[in-house]
Each structure stands twice: as C-alpha cells, then as structure tokens.
Amino acid sequence: MDHEMLKEARDERGWTQATLAARLGVSQGYVALLESGRRKPADALRRRLARVLQLPATSLPTTAGRSTVDADALAAELADLGYPGFSHLRKGRPRRNPGTLLLDALAAEALDPRTAEALPWLLLTFPDLDWDWLLPQVKQRDLQNRLGYVVSLARNVAHLQGLDVALVLEAREALLERSRLVREDVFGRSSLTDAERRWLRANRPPDAAHWNILSDLRPESLVYGA
C-alpha cells in the first residue's frame, strides 16, 4: 500500500480527506500525512483502509507466516480471495494478503492437491503482490524452487490464455532463476516412496525438472473458471 494508491482510491469515491478521516476514526491531518507519504499506516489501520476504500488484498499487511498451516484454513482463505475452485467456502471473512498466504502454502509440508493447483491462480490474480517482501522470505526458507515452479505454471497458463500478465511473471521467474537450488524438492506432498520419486523424475513436465521439483502438475490441467 502506497500513499498514491490511497489518494487515488479516495478521489475515485469523491471523498474529501475529512470524509475519509471520519470513516477511519482519525484526524484529517493524519490522512494528509498518509497521502503525502510522511506517515506509514500501522497494520490495523491498513486493514481499515483496505476495507473502507475497497482496496485490493495486496494492500493488506504482510506477515512472516505461521509456524503451522491448517489445510482447511488455506482453502477458506483462498475462497475469500475469490478462488473459483473453493467458491462454496466463501463466508466474507477478513481477507489475508495473498503474498502471506502463498508463503504459508509454499512452506507447508503437505498440501491438498486442490490447494496446490490454486497457487498459480494467486499469481495470475495478484501479480502486483509485494515481491520485495516475498522473495527474501522465500530465500530464507529455501523455498525459491517451489516458488519458481509456481511462477512457471502461472506464466504458462497466462501464455495459454493470452494474458498480458505473462510478461510480468517472466520477469519474476528470471529473478528467481538467480537463486535456483540444486537440491531436489517436492511440491505439495510431504513424502514420496522411492518408486514415486523414480516415476516423477521420468514423467514430470520440463519446468518441474528445471526447478528440481518432483511434481506432475501441468499448466494445461489448470482451468480457472469463474
């Protein structure tokens, strides 16, 4: 969330700074400081701003992720961000920043296959997430290969559907390429038998092989209907 976004969102609604201040419960002078960039909103105020101004979920606070990730919680959070595959779970709960949700999912020891399939959708829907925050978090946890694979899947889906976001994702993929790890990793599964590992090495798609990921998830299988 930057100060220009705040001013643009307020102007779009035809509100004065005093009107926004009253809705937020702060002073008009404080709104002026926020819009000039001389003050940064605290996390609680960022959530209020996102709700009041109907800002995208990428404007919500980012956090370092949870120590444990509940599969049902991930599915519900994806639903509340608009993921069509979990539309039956939408209940109007407070949204989470998609970057934080993505970090949690990448760090999970195991993912429901349906949740793993949803991660490229996050990047297609929120390409403007805070990469300056996400990339260091991913590298600290040695998750760059998992993220690289998800970006590759999203980029290929974008190409298949003729979406302009493919160019943005190509640039992100190039950044991750610099820190690609040699060690083998899995995507969405906690453990594999030796037979499963051998099968995946022989049958995984080229992007999975490039990122040293054992997975058979392919972009052509990812259909995100409304």
Buried (B, 14 or more C-beta within 10 A) or exposed (E): BEBEBBBEBBEEEEBEBEBBBBBBEBEBEBBBBBBEEEBEBEEEBBBBBBBBBEBBBBBBBBBEBEEEBEBEBBBBBBBBBBBEBBEEBBEEEEBBBBBBBBBBBBBBEBBBEBBBBBBBBBBBBBBEBBBEBBBEBBBEBEBBBBBBBBBBBBBBBBBEBEBEBBEBBBEBBEEBEEBEBEEEBBBBBEEEEEEEBEBBEEEBBEBBBBBBBBBEBBBEEBEBEE
